[in-house]
Amino acid sequence: MMNPRILHAGLVGALIVAGASGAAEQNWPTRAISVISPFTAGNASDLVGRVVLD
């Protein structure tokens, strides 16, 4: 049986890809979005956020 965490991660990834393809057609948002990371600079959460949001 498949690990539920792996299954959940796969489903979330598929939803993100599906959402990204539909979002390319829209003109929203019209201005920059600021994301504030509550963690220290250089940790894993900070690095992933920088890669995803760039």
PDB file of N, CA, C and O in Angstrom:
ATOM      1  N   MET A   1       0.835  -1.177   0.000  1.00  0.00           N
ATOM      2  CA  MET A   1       0.000   0.000   0.000  1.00  0.00           C
ATOM      3  C   MET A   1       0.884   1.246   0.000  1.00  0.00           C
ATOM      4  O   MET A   1       1.951   1.262   0.614  1.00  0.00           O
ATOM      5  N   MET A   2       0.435   2.273  -0.685  1.00  0.00           N
ATOM      6  CA  MET A   2       1.207   3.503  -0.802  1.00  0.00           C
ATOM      7  C   MET A   2       1.117   4.331   0.485  1.00  0.00           C
ATOM      8  O   MET A   2       0.073   4.399   1.132  1.00  0.00           O
ATOM      9  N   ASN A   3       2.230   4.947   0.827  1.00  0.00           N
ATOM     10  CA  ASN A   3       2.292   5.802   2.003  1.00  0.00           C
ATOM     11  C   ASN A   3       1.349   7.002   1.807  1.00  0.00           C
ATOM     12  O   ASN A   3       1.424   7.662   0.771  1.00  0.00           O
ATOM     13  N   PRO A   4       0.470   7.300   2.767  1.00  0.00           N
ATOM     14  CA  PRO A   4      -0.476   8.415   2.615  1.00  0.00           C
ATOM     15  C   PRO A   4       0.219   9.766   2.416  1.00  0.00           C
ATOM     16  O   PRO A   4      -0.314  10.630   1.718  1.00  0.00           O
ATOM     17  N   ARG A   5       1.390   9.963   3.012  1.00  0.00           N
ATOM     18  CA  ARG A   5       2.106  11.236   2.830  1.00  0.00           C
ATOM     19  C   ARG A   5       2.570  11.402   1.386  1.00  0.00           C
ATOM     20  O   ARG A   5       2.494  12.495   0.825  1.00  0.00           O
ATOM     21  N   ILE A   6       3.044  10.325   0.797  1.00  0.00           N
ATOM     22  CA  ILE A   6       3.494  10.397  -0.601  1.00  0.00           C
ATOM     23  C   ILE A   6       2.306  10.660  -1.514  1.00  0.00           C
ATOM     24  O   ILE A   6       2.396  11.464  -2.442  1.00  0.00           O
ATOM     25  N   LEU A   7       1.200   9.987  -1.255  1.00  0.00           N
ATOM     26  CA  LEU A   7      -0.005  10.194  -2.049  1.00  0.00           C
ATOM     27  C   LEU A   7      -0.494  11.634  -1.924  1.00  0.00           C
ATOM     28  O   LEU A   7      -0.857  12.261  -2.919  1.00  0.00           O
ATOM     29  N   HIS A   8      -0.504  12.154  -0.701  1.00  0.00           N
ATOM     30  CA  HIS A   8      -0.940  13.533  -0.466  1.00  0.00           C
ATOM     31  C   HIS A   8      -0.022  14.521  -1.184  1.00  0.00           C
ATOM     32  O   HIS A   8      -0.501  15.463  -1.814  1.00  0.00           O
ATOM     33  N   ALA A   9       1.290  14.313  -1.093  1.00  0.00           N
ATOM     34  CA  ALA A   9       2.238  15.209  -1.758  1.00  0.00           C
ATOM     35  C   ALA A   9       2.046  15.178  -3.269  1.00  0.00           C
ATOM     36  O   ALA A   9       2.148  16.214  -3.926  1.00  0.00           O
ATOM     37  N   GLY A  10       1.773  14.015  -3.819  1.00  0.00           N
ATOM     38  CA  GLY A  10       1.536  13.907  -5.260  1.00  0.00           C
ATOM     39  C   GLY A  10       0.271  14.631  -5.688  1.00  0.00           C
ATOM     40  O   GLY A  10       0.246  15.288  -6.729  1.00  0.00           O
ATOM     41  N   LEU A  11      -0.770  14.512  -4.890  1.00  0.00           N
ATOM     42  CA  LEU A  11      -2.014  15.199  -5.222  1.00  0.00           C
ATOM     43  C   LEU A  11      -1.854  16.713  -5.128  1.00  0.00           C
ATOM     44  O   LEU A  11      -2.361  17.446  -5.977  1.00  0.00           O
ATOM     45  N   VAL A  12      -1.159  17.178  -4.109  1.00  0.00           N
ATOM     46  CA  VAL A  12      -0.926  18.614  -3.967  1.00  0.00           C
ATOM     47  C   VAL A  12      -0.098  19.127  -5.139  1.00  0.00           C
ATOM     48  O   VAL A  12      -0.391  20.190  -5.687  1.00  0.00           O
ATOM     49  N   GLY A  13       0.920  18.388  -5.523  1.00  0.00           N
ATOM     50  CA  GLY A  13       1.741  18.778  -6.671  1.00  0.00           C
ATOM     51  C   GLY A  13       0.931  18.852  -7.952  1.00  0.00           C
ATOM     52  O   GLY A  13       1.109  19.776  -8.746  1.00  0.00           O
ATOM     53  N   ALA A  14       0.046  17.890  -8.163  1.00  0.00           N
ATOM     54  CA  ALA A  14      -0.797  17.898  -9.357  1.00  0.00           C
ATOM     55  C   ALA A  14      -1.741  19.097  -9.358  1.00  0.00           C
ATOM     56  O   ALA A  14      -1.984  19.697 -10.405  1.00  0.00           O
ATOM     57  N   LEU A  15      -2.270  19.445  -8.193  1.00  0.00           N
ATOM     58  CA  LEU A  15      -3.165  20.607  -8.114  1.00  0.00           C
ATOM     59  C   LEU A  15      -2.410  21.909  -8.386  1.00  0.00           C
ATOM     60  O   LEU A  15      -2.942  22.819  -9.022  1.00  0.00           O
ATOM     61  N   ILE A  16      -1.185  21.992  -7.908  1.00  0.00           N
ATOM     62  CA  ILE A  16      -0.391  23.198  -8.158  1.00  0.00           C
ATOM     63  C   ILE A  16      -0.111  23.348  -9.648  1.00  0.00           C
ATOM     64  O   ILE A  16      -0.227  24.446 -10.192  1.00  0.00           O
ATOM     65  N   VAL A  17       0.254  22.263 -10.308  1.00  0.00           N
ATOM     66  CA  VAL A  17       0.525  22.319 -11.748  1.00  0.00           C
ATOM     67  C   VAL A  17      -0.743  22.673 -12.511  1.00  0.00           C
ATOM     68  O   VAL A  17      -0.702  23.482 -13.439  1.00  0.00           O
ATOM     69  N   ALA A  18      -1.865  22.079 -12.132  1.00  0.00           N
ATOM     70  CA  ALA A  18      -3.135  22.373 -12.804  1.00  0.00           C
ATOM     71  C   ALA A  18      -3.537  23.828 -12.588  1.00  0.00           C
ATOM     72  O   ALA A  18      -4.033  24.481 -13.506  1.00  0.00           O
ATOM     73  N   GLY A  19      -3.327  24.325 -11.398  1.00  0.00           N
ATOM     74  CA  GLY A  19      -3.658  25.722 -11.105  1.00  0.00           C
ATOM     75  C   GLY A  19      -2.747  26.692 -11.824  1.00  0.00           C
ATOM     76  O   GLY A  19      -3.188  27.764 -12.239  1.00  0.00           O
ATOM     77  N   ALA A  20      -1.484  26.334 -11.978  1.00  0.00           N
ATOM     78  CA  ALA A  20      -0.533  27.220 -12.647  1.00  0.00           C
ATOM     79  C   ALA A  20      -0.862  27.361 -14.133  1.00  0.00           C
ATOM     80  O   ALA A  20      -0.684  28.437 -14.703  1.00  0.00           O
ATOM     81  N   SER A  21      -1.334  26.301 -14.757  1.00  0.00           N
ATOM     82  CA  SER A  21      -1.655  26.391 -16.180  1.00  0.00           C
ATOM     83  C   SER A  21      -2.885  27.268 -16.415  1.00  0.00           C
ATOM     84  O   SER A  21      -2.958  27.977 -17.419  1.00  0.00           O
ATOM     85  N   GLY A  22      -3.839  27.223 -15.505  1.00  0.00           N
ATOM     86  CA  GLY A  22      -5.027  28.058 -15.631  1.00  0.00           C
ATOM     87  C   GLY A  22      -4.762  29.498 -15.242  1.00  0.00           C
ATOM     88  O   GLY A  22      -5.410  30.407 -15.760  1.00  0.00           O
ATOM     89  N   ALA A  23      -3.831  29.719 -14.348  1.00  0.00           N
ATOM     90  CA  ALA A  23      -3.539  31.071 -13.879  1.00  0.00           C
ATOM     91  C   ALA A  23      -2.791  31.891 -14.928  1.00  0.00           C
ATOM     92  O   ALA A  23      -2.817  33.120 -14.877  1.00  0.00           O
ATOM     93  N   ALA A  24      -2.137  31.244 -15.862  1.00  0.00           N
ATOM     94  CA  ALA A  24      -1.378  31.966 -16.877  1.00  0.00           C
ATOM     95  C   ALA A  24      -2.299  32.751 -17.810  1.00  0.00           C
ATOM     96  O   ALA A  24      -1.854  33.700 -18.455  1.00  0.00           O
ATOM     97  N   GLU A  25      -3.554  32.375 -17.890  1.00  0.00           N
ATOM     98  CA  GLU A  25      -4.491  33.030 -18.783  1.00  0.00           C
ATOM     99  C   GLU A  25      -5.098  34.296 -18.177  1.00  0.00           C
ATOM    100  O   GLU A  25      -5.707  35.090 -18.895  1.00  0.00           O
ATOM    101  N   GLN A  26      -4.940  34.493 -16.874  1.00  0.00           N
ATOM    102  CA  GLN A  26      -5.587  35.607 -16.203  1.00  0.00           C
ATOM    103  C   GLN A  26      -4.632  36.790 -16.059  1.00  0.00           C
ATOM    104  O   GLN A  26      -3.412  36.623 -16.078  1.00  0.00           O
ATOM    105  N   ASN A  27      -5.197  37.977 -15.917  1.00  0.00           N
ATOM    106  CA  ASN A  27      -4.409  39.178 -15.703  1.00  0.00           C
ATOM    107  C   ASN A  27      -4.426  39.595 -14.242  1.00  0.00           C
ATOM    108  O   ASN A  27      -4.350  40.785 -13.937  1.00  0.00           O
ATOM    109  N   TRP A  28      -4.523  38.645 -13.350  1.00  0.00           N
ATOM    110  CA  TRP A  28      -4.566  38.915 -11.928  1.00  0.00           C
ATOM    111  C   TRP A  28      -3.372  38.276 -11.272  1.00  0.00           C
ATOM    112  O   TRP A  28      -3.041  37.164 -11.683  1.00  0.00           O
ATOM    113  N   PRO A  29      -2.721  38.809 -10.354  1.00  0.00           N
ATOM    114  CA  PRO A  29      -2.875  40.110  -9.722  1.00  0.00           C
ATOM    115  C   PRO A  29      -2.268  41.212 -10.580  1.00  0.00           C
ATOM    116  O   PRO A  29      -1.401  40.954 -11.415  1.00  0.00           O
ATOM    117  N   THR A  30      -2.715  42.404 -10.376  1.00  0.00           N
ATOM    118  CA  THR A  30      -2.242  43.531 -11.177  1.00  0.00           C
ATOM    119  C   THR A  30      -1.028  44.214 -10.566  1.00  0.00           C
ATOM    120  O   THR A  30      -0.429  45.085 -11.198  1.00  0.00           O
ATOM    121  N   ARG A  31      -0.655  43.834  -9.347  1.00  0.00           N
ATOM    122  CA  ARG A  31       0.540  44.401  -8.720  1.00  0.00           C
ATOM    123  C   ARG A  31       1.296  43.308  -7.974  1.00  0.00           C
ATOM    124  O   ARG A  31       0.796  42.193  -7.828  1.00  0.00           O
ATOM    125  N   ALA A  32       2.484  43.620  -7.508  1.00  0.00           N
ATOM    126  CA  ALA A  32       3.340  42.635  -6.856  1.00  0.00           C
ATOM    127  C   ALA A  32       2.719  42.136  -5.546  1.00  0.00           C
ATOM    128  O   ALA A  32       2.011  42.874  -4.860  1.00  0.00           O
ATOM    129  N   ILE A  33       2.993  40.887  -5.217  1.00  0.00           N
ATOM    130  CA  ILE A  33       2.539  40.281  -3.977  1.00  0.00           C
ATOM    131  C   ILE A  33       3.748  40.130  -3.064  1.00  0.00           C
ATOM    132  O   ILE A  33       4.781  39.610  -3.484  1.00  0.00           O
ATOM    133  N   SER A  34       3.629  40.580  -1.819  1.00  0.00           N
ATOM    134  CA  SER A  34       4.702  40.430  -0.837  1.00  0.00           C
ATOM    135  C   SER A  34       4.429  39.213   0.024  1.00  0.00           C
ATOM    136  O   SER A  34       3.320  39.029   0.526  1.00  0.00           O
ATOM    137  N   VAL A  35       5.447  38.385   0.188  1.00  0.00           N
ATOM    138  CA  VAL A  35       5.333  37.207   1.043  1.00  0.00           C
ATOM    139  C   VAL A  35       6.363  37.353   2.154  1.00  0.00           C
ATOM    140  O   VAL A  35       7.544  37.577   1.888  1.00  0.00           O
ATOM    141  N   ILE A  36       5.918  37.228   3.386  1.00  0.00           N
ATOM    142  CA  ILE A  36       6.803  37.367   4.540  1.00  0.00           C
ATOM    143  C   ILE A  36       7.012  35.993   5.160  1.00  0.00           C
ATOM    144  O   ILE A  36       6.054  35.326   5.553  1.00  0.00           O
ATOM    145  N   SER A  37       8.268  35.577   5.243  1.00  0.00           N
ATOM    146  CA  SER A  37       8.613  34.303   5.857  1.00  0.00           C
ATOM    147  C   SER A  37       8.950  34.546   7.323  1.00  0.00           C
ATOM    148  O   SER A  37       9.835  35.347   7.624  1.00  0.00           O
ATOM    149  N   PRO A  38       8.261  33.871   8.243  1.00  0.00           N
ATOM    150  CA  PRO A  38       8.515  34.108   9.666  1.00  0.00           C
ATOM    151  C   PRO A  38       9.745  33.376  10.195  1.00  0.00           C
ATOM    152  O   PRO A  38       9.977  33.352  11.404  1.00  0.00           O
ATOM    153  N   PHE A  39      10.529  32.783   9.309  1.00  0.00           N
ATOM    154  CA  PHE A  39      11.689  32.016   9.726  1.00  0.00           C
ATOM    155  C   PHE A  39      12.967  32.771   9.392  1.00  0.00           C
ATOM    156  O   PHE A  39      12.941  33.731   8.621  1.00  0.00           O
ATOM    157  N   THR A  40      14.074  32.345   9.966  1.00  0.00           N
ATOM    158  CA  THR A  40      15.350  33.007   9.733  1.00  0.00           C
ATOM    159  C   THR A  40      15.816  32.796   8.301  1.00  0.00           C
ATOM    160  O   THR A  40      15.462  31.809   7.656  1.00  0.00           O
ATOM    161  N   ALA A  41      16.603  33.726   7.820  1.00  0.00           N
ATOM    162  CA  ALA A  41      17.113  33.644   6.458  1.00  0.00           C
ATOM    163  C   ALA A  41      18.087  32.478   6.329  1.00  0.00           C
ATOM    164  O   ALA A  41      18.898  32.229   7.221  1.00  0.00           O
ATOM    165  N   GLY A  42      17.996  31.770   5.209  1.00  0.00           N
ATOM    166  CA  GLY A  42      18.927  30.694   4.921  1.00  0.00           C
ATOM    167  C   GLY A  42      18.450  29.309   5.307  1.00  0.00           C
ATOM    168  O   GLY A  42      19.116  28.331   4.967  1.00  0.00           O
ATOM    169  N   ASN A  43      17.327  29.177   6.001  1.00  0.00           N
ATOM    170  CA  ASN A  43      16.857  27.827   6.328  1.00  0.00           C
ATOM    171  C   ASN A  43      16.057  27.272   5.153  1.00  0.00           C
ATOM    172  O   ASN A  43      15.871  27.953   4.145  1.00  0.00           O
ATOM    173  N   ALA A  44      15.591  26.048   5.288  1.00  0.00           N
ATOM    174  CA  ALA A  44      14.912  25.376   4.179  1.00  0.00           C
ATOM    175  C   ALA A  44      13.634  26.101   3.744  1.00  0.00           C
ATOM    176  O   ALA A  44      13.365  26.205   2.547  1.00  0.00           O
ATOM    177  N   SER A  45      12.854  26.596   4.688  1.00  0.00           N
ATOM    178  CA  SER A  45      11.615  27.299   4.338  1.00  0.00           C
ATOM    179  C   SER A  45      11.904  28.563   3.550  1.00  0.00           C
ATOM    180  O   SER A  45      11.187  28.882   2.602  1.00  0.00           O
ATOM    181  N   ASP A  46      12.939  29.279   3.929  1.00  0.00           N
ATOM    182  CA  ASP A  46      13.328  30.496   3.233  1.00  0.00           C
ATOM    183  C   ASP A  46      13.788  30.182   1.810  1.00  0.00           C
ATOM    184  O   ASP A  46      13.384  30.859   0.865  1.00  0.00           O
ATOM    185  N   LEU A  47      14.621  29.172   1.656  1.00  0.00           N
ATOM    186  CA  LEU A  47      15.149  28.818   0.332  1.00  0.00           C
ATOM    187  C   LEU A  47      14.051  28.344  -0.616  1.00  0.00           C
ATOM    188  O   LEU A  47      14.014  28.736  -1.782  1.00  0.00           O
ATOM    189  N   VAL A  48      13.156  27.498  -0.104  1.00  0.00           N
ATOM    190  CA  VAL A  48      12.062  27.011  -0.947  1.00  0.00           C
ATOM    191  C   VAL A  48      11.149  28.167  -1.344  1.00  0.00           C
ATOM    192  O   VAL A  48      10.715  28.252  -2.493  1.00  0.00           O
ATOM    193  N   GLY A  49      10.862  29.039  -0.417  1.00  0.00           N
ATOM    194  CA  GLY A  49      10.030  30.210  -0.727  1.00  0.00           C
ATOM    195  C   GLY A  49      10.648  31.086  -1.791  1.00  0.00           C
ATOM    196  O   GLY A  49       9.955  31.567  -2.687  1.00  0.00           O
ATOM    197  N   ARG A  50      11.949  31.295  -1.698  1.00  0.00           N
ATOM    198  CA  ARG A  50      12.634  32.131  -2.697  1.00  0.00           C
ATOM    199  C   ARG A  50      12.603  31.480  -4.077  1.00  0.00           C
ATOM    200  O   ARG A  50      12.427  32.166  -5.084  1.00  0.00           O
ATOM    201  N   VAL A  51      12.771  30.168  -4.127  1.00  0.00           N
ATOM    202  CA  VAL A  51      12.764  29.471  -5.423  1.00  0.00           C
ATOM    203  C   VAL A  51      11.366  29.486  -6.026  1.00  0.00           C
ATOM    204  O   VAL A  51      11.207  29.769  -7.213  1.00  0.00           O
ATOM    205  N   VAL A  52      10.355  29.186  -5.221  1.00  0.00           N
ATOM    206  CA  VAL A  52       8.987  29.095  -5.727  1.00  0.00           C
ATOM    207  C   VAL A  52       8.464  30.460  -6.154  1.00  0.00           C
ATOM    208  O   VAL A  52       7.771  30.570  -7.166  1.00  0.00           O
ATOM    209  N   LEU A  53       8.791  31.503  -5.391  1.00  0.00           N
ATOM    210  CA  LEU A  53       8.245  32.818  -5.664  1.00  0.00           C
ATOM    211  C   LEU A  53       9.034  33.612  -6.687  1.00  0.00           C
ATOM    212  O   LEU A  53       8.604  34.693  -7.088  1.00  0.00           O
ATOM    213  N   ASP A  54      10.155  33.113  -7.111  1.00  0.00           N
ATOM    214  CA  ASP A  54      10.973  33.874  -8.073  1.00  0.00           C
ATOM    215  C   ASP A  54      10.448  33.726  -9.467  1.00  0.00           C
ATOM    216  O   ASP A  54      11.010  34.296 -10.402  1.00  0.00           O
TER     217      ASP A  54
END
